Amino acid sequence: RLHNTSNPINNSNAIQRTLTLHALLGFYATSLNFNEAAEAQFASALRTRFSGDKEFRFFIFANLIIIYLRTSKIANLVPILQQINIELNTT
């Protein structure tokens, strides 16, 4: 077997690739003004639990906030801002 999912290194790499893929799809959807698709991809990226690279997660948060502002989903901003506050305080 070349790929063993029980290996923590392989699992970490797979999670990082998943996070990156969702983020890239979100950026692409944003560039095409597909706001709903971008929102879904950024939300999926944030649901991916990867403890490393907090700056990248904040970048995704920022882009999700932009999508919420563009689509007038102001009520959705509060949970995002709370999550950012939690992550900043645990650094």
PyMOL CGO cylinders between C-alpha atoms (Angstrom):
from pymol import cmd
from pymol.cgo import CYLINDER

trace = [
    CYLINDER, 0.00, 0.00, 0.00, 1.37, 3.36, -1.00, 0.3, 1, 1, 1, 1, 1, 1,
    CYLINDER, 1.37, 3.36, -1.00, -1.16, 5.47, 0.87, 0.3, 1, 1, 1, 1, 1, 1,
    CYLINDER, -1.16, 5.47, 0.87, -1.94, 4.59, 4.45, 0.3, 1, 1, 1, 1, 1, 1,
    CYLINDER, -1.94, 4.59, 4.45, -4.63, 6.84, 5.97, 0.3, 1, 1, 1, 1, 1, 1,
    CYLINDER, -4.63, 6.84, 5.97, -3.79, 5.73, 9.49, 0.3, 1, 1, 1, 1, 1, 1,
    CYLINDER, -3.79, 5.73, 9.49, -0.41, 7.43, 9.21, 0.3, 1, 1, 1, 1, 1, 1,
    CYLINDER, -0.41, 7.43, 9.21, -0.71, 10.82, 10.98, 0.3, 1, 1, 1, 1, 1, 1,
    CYLINDER, -0.71, 10.82, 10.98, 1.61, 12.51, 8.49, 0.3, 1, 1, 1, 1, 1, 1,
    CYLINDER, 1.61, 12.51, 8.49, -0.46, 11.36, 5.51, 0.3, 1, 1, 1, 1, 1, 1,
    CYLINDER, -0.46, 11.36, 5.51, -3.65, 12.36, 7.32, 0.3, 1, 1, 1, 1, 1, 1,
    CYLINDER, -3.65, 12.36, 7.32, -2.26, 15.83, 8.09, 0.3, 1, 1, 1, 1, 1, 1,
    CYLINDER, -2.26, 15.83, 8.09, -1.22, 16.29, 4.46, 0.3, 1, 1, 1, 1, 1, 1,
    CYLINDER, -1.22, 16.29, 4.46, -4.66, 15.20, 3.26, 0.3, 1, 1, 1, 1, 1, 1,
    CYLINDER, -4.66, 15.20, 3.26, -6.36, 17.65, 5.61, 0.3, 1, 1, 1, 1, 1, 1,
    CYLINDER, -6.36, 17.65, 5.61, -4.09, 20.49, 4.44, 0.3, 1, 1, 1, 1, 1, 1,
    CYLINDER, -4.09, 20.49, 4.44, -4.82, 19.65, 0.79, 0.3, 1, 1, 1, 1, 1, 1,
    CYLINDER, -4.82, 19.65, 0.79, -8.56, 19.60, 1.51, 0.3, 1, 1, 1, 1, 1, 1,
    CYLINDER, -8.56, 19.60, 1.51, -8.38, 22.98, 3.24, 0.3, 1, 1, 1, 1, 1, 1,
    CYLINDER, -8.38, 22.98, 3.24, -6.36, 24.44, 0.38, 0.3, 1, 1, 1, 1, 1, 1,
    CYLINDER, -6.36, 24.44, 0.38, -8.65, 23.01, -2.29, 0.3, 1, 1, 1, 1, 1, 1,
    CYLINDER, -8.65, 23.01, -2.29, -11.79, 24.43, -0.67, 0.3, 1, 1, 1, 1, 1, 1,
    CYLINDER, -11.79, 24.43, -0.67, -10.11, 27.81, -0.28, 0.3, 1, 1, 1, 1, 1, 1,
    CYLINDER, -10.11, 27.81, -0.28, -8.96, 27.89, -3.90, 0.3, 1, 1, 1, 1, 1, 1,
    CYLINDER, -8.96, 27.89, -3.90, -12.42, 26.93, -5.13, 0.3, 1, 1, 1, 1, 1, 1,
    CYLINDER, -12.42, 26.93, -5.13, -13.84, 29.69, -2.93, 0.3, 1, 1, 1, 1, 1, 1,
    CYLINDER, -13.84, 29.69, -2.93, -11.42, 32.25, -4.42, 0.3, 1, 1, 1, 1, 1, 1,
    CYLINDER, -11.42, 32.25, -4.42, -12.30, 31.12, -7.93, 0.3, 1, 1, 1, 1, 1, 1,
    CYLINDER, -12.30, 31.12, -7.93, -16.04, 31.31, -7.23, 0.3, 1, 1, 1, 1, 1, 1,
    CYLINDER, -16.04, 31.31, -7.23, -15.54, 34.79, -5.76, 0.3, 1, 1, 1, 1, 1, 1,
    CYLINDER, -15.54, 34.79, -5.76, -13.73, 35.95, -8.88, 0.3, 1, 1, 1, 1, 1, 1,
    CYLINDER, -13.73, 35.95, -8.88, -16.70, 34.79, -10.97, 0.3, 1, 1, 1, 1, 1, 1,
    CYLINDER, -16.70, 34.79, -10.97, -19.21, 36.44, -8.61, 0.3, 1, 1, 1, 1, 1, 1,
    CYLINDER, -19.21, 36.44, -8.61, -20.66, 33.06, -7.63, 0.3, 1, 1, 1, 1, 1, 1,
    CYLINDER, -20.66, 33.06, -7.63, -21.17, 34.21, -4.06, 0.3, 1, 1, 1, 1, 1, 1,
    CYLINDER, -21.17, 34.21, -4.06, -23.19, 31.21, -2.86, 0.3, 1, 1, 1, 1, 1, 1,
    CYLINDER, -23.19, 31.21, -2.86, -20.60, 28.77, -4.18, 0.3, 1, 1, 1, 1, 1, 1,
    CYLINDER, -20.60, 28.77, -4.18, -17.79, 30.85, -2.67, 0.3, 1, 1, 1, 1, 1, 1,
    CYLINDER, -17.79, 30.85, -2.67, -19.57, 30.92, 0.69, 0.3, 1, 1, 1, 1, 1, 1,
    CYLINDER, -19.57, 30.92, 0.69, -20.02, 27.14, 0.60, 0.3, 1, 1, 1, 1, 1, 1,
    CYLINDER, -20.02, 27.14, 0.60, -16.35, 26.53, -0.23, 0.3, 1, 1, 1, 1, 1, 1,
    CYLINDER, -16.35, 26.53, -0.23, -15.02, 28.91, 2.43, 0.3, 1, 1, 1, 1, 1, 1,
    CYLINDER, -15.02, 28.91, 2.43, -17.39, 27.40, 5.01, 0.3, 1, 1, 1, 1, 1, 1,
    CYLINDER, -17.39, 27.40, 5.01, -16.17, 23.92, 4.05, 0.3, 1, 1, 1, 1, 1, 1,
    CYLINDER, -16.17, 23.92, 4.05, -12.58, 25.05, 4.41, 0.3, 1, 1, 1, 1, 1, 1,
    CYLINDER, -12.58, 25.05, 4.41, -13.30, 26.38, 7.89, 0.3, 1, 1, 1, 1, 1, 1,
    CYLINDER, -13.30, 26.38, 7.89, -14.99, 23.12, 8.89, 0.3, 1, 1, 1, 1, 1, 1,
    CYLINDER, -14.99, 23.12, 8.89, -11.76, 21.33, 7.98, 0.3, 1, 1, 1, 1, 1, 1,
    CYLINDER, -11.76, 21.33, 7.98, -9.91, 20.99, 11.26, 0.3, 1, 1, 1, 1, 1, 1,
    CYLINDER, -9.91, 20.99, 11.26, -6.24, 21.74, 10.72, 0.3, 1, 1, 1, 1, 1, 1,
    CYLINDER, -6.24, 21.74, 10.72, -4.32, 23.08, 13.68, 0.3, 1, 1, 1, 1, 1, 1,
    CYLINDER, -4.32, 23.08, 13.68, -1.48, 24.55, 11.63, 0.3, 1, 1, 1, 1, 1, 1,
    CYLINDER, -1.48, 24.55, 11.63, -1.32, 27.76, 9.62, 0.3, 1, 1, 1, 1, 1, 1,
    CYLINDER, -1.32, 27.76, 9.62, -3.68, 30.04, 11.54, 0.3, 1, 1, 1, 1, 1, 1,
    CYLINDER, -3.68, 30.04, 11.54, -2.87, 32.89, 9.15, 0.3, 1, 1, 1, 1, 1, 1,
    CYLINDER, -2.87, 32.89, 9.15, -4.39, 30.93, 6.29, 0.3, 1, 1, 1, 1, 1, 1,
    CYLINDER, -4.39, 30.93, 6.29, -7.55, 30.31, 8.35, 0.3, 1, 1, 1, 1, 1, 1,
    CYLINDER, -7.55, 30.31, 8.35, -7.79, 34.06, 9.07, 0.3, 1, 1, 1, 1, 1, 1,
    CYLINDER, -7.79, 34.06, 9.07, -7.41, 34.74, 5.35, 0.3, 1, 1, 1, 1, 1, 1,
    CYLINDER, -7.41, 34.74, 5.35, -10.35, 32.39, 4.71, 0.3, 1, 1, 1, 1, 1, 1,
    CYLINDER, -10.35, 32.39, 4.71, -12.32, 34.13, 7.48, 0.3, 1, 1, 1, 1, 1, 1,
    CYLINDER, -12.32, 34.13, 7.48, -11.63, 37.49, 5.82, 0.3, 1, 1, 1, 1, 1, 1,
    CYLINDER, -11.63, 37.49, 5.82, -12.84, 36.27, 2.45, 0.3, 1, 1, 1, 1, 1, 1,
    CYLINDER, -12.84, 36.27, 2.45, -15.97, 34.76, 3.98, 0.3, 1, 1, 1, 1, 1, 1,
    CYLINDER, -15.97, 34.76, 3.98, -16.66, 38.10, 5.67, 0.3, 1, 1, 1, 1, 1, 1,
    CYLINDER, -16.66, 38.10, 5.67, -16.32, 39.82, 2.29, 0.3, 1, 1, 1, 1, 1, 1,
    CYLINDER, -16.32, 39.82, 2.29, -18.84, 37.37, 0.80, 0.3, 1, 1, 1, 1, 1, 1,
    CYLINDER, -18.84, 37.37, 0.80, -21.27, 38.05, 3.65, 0.3, 1, 1, 1, 1, 1, 1,
    CYLINDER, -21.27, 38.05, 3.65, -20.91, 41.80, 3.12, 0.3, 1, 1, 1, 1, 1, 1,
    CYLINDER, -20.91, 41.80, 3.12, -21.40, 41.45, -0.65, 0.3, 1, 1, 1, 1, 1, 1,
    CYLINDER, -21.40, 41.45, -0.65, -24.55, 39.38, -0.15, 0.3, 1, 1, 1, 1, 1, 1,
    CYLINDER, -24.55, 39.38, -0.15, -25.91, 41.51, 2.74, 0.3, 1, 1, 1, 1, 1, 1,
    CYLINDER, -25.91, 41.51, 2.74, -25.79, 38.59, 5.19, 0.3, 1, 1, 1, 1, 1, 1,
    CYLINDER, -25.79, 38.59, 5.19, -24.85, 40.83, 8.08, 0.3, 1, 1, 1, 1, 1, 1,
    CYLINDER, -24.85, 40.83, 8.08, -26.32, 38.45, 10.69, 0.3, 1, 1, 1, 1, 1, 1,
    CYLINDER, -26.32, 38.45, 10.69, -23.80, 35.80, 9.61, 0.3, 1, 1, 1, 1, 1, 1,
    CYLINDER, -23.80, 35.80, 9.61, -20.91, 38.08, 10.54, 0.3, 1, 1, 1, 1, 1, 1,
    CYLINDER, -20.91, 38.08, 10.54, -21.42, 37.80, 14.31, 0.3, 1, 1, 1, 1, 1, 1,
    CYLINDER, -21.42, 37.80, 14.31, -20.51, 34.07, 14.61, 0.3, 1, 1, 1, 1, 1, 1,
    CYLINDER, -20.51, 34.07, 14.61, -17.49, 34.57, 12.33, 0.3, 1, 1, 1, 1, 1, 1,
    CYLINDER, -17.49, 34.57, 12.33, -16.24, 37.53, 14.36, 0.3, 1, 1, 1, 1, 1, 1,
    CYLINDER, -16.24, 37.53, 14.36, -16.77, 35.56, 17.58, 0.3, 1, 1, 1, 1, 1, 1,
    CYLINDER, -16.77, 35.56, 17.58, -14.77, 32.65, 16.16, 0.3, 1, 1, 1, 1, 1, 1,
    CYLINDER, -14.77, 32.65, 16.16, -11.96, 35.00, 15.15, 0.3, 1, 1, 1, 1, 1, 1,
    CYLINDER, -11.96, 35.00, 15.15, -11.96, 36.46, 18.66, 0.3, 1, 1, 1, 1, 1, 1,
    CYLINDER, -11.96, 36.46, 18.66, -11.75, 32.97, 20.18, 0.3, 1, 1, 1, 1, 1, 1,
    CYLINDER, -11.75, 32.97, 20.18, -8.87, 31.98, 17.91, 0.3, 1, 1, 1, 1, 1, 1,
    CYLINDER, -8.87, 31.98, 17.91, -7.00, 35.21, 18.60, 0.3, 1, 1, 1, 1, 1, 1,
    CYLINDER, -7.00, 35.21, 18.60, -7.34, 34.70, 22.35, 0.3, 1, 1, 1, 1, 1, 1,
    CYLINDER, -7.34, 34.70, 22.35, -6.04, 31.12, 22.19, 0.3, 1, 1, 1, 1, 1, 1,
    CYLINDER, -6.04, 31.12, 22.19, -2.86, 32.08, 20.37, 0.3, 1, 1, 1, 1, 1, 1,
]
cmd.load_cgo(trace, "trace")
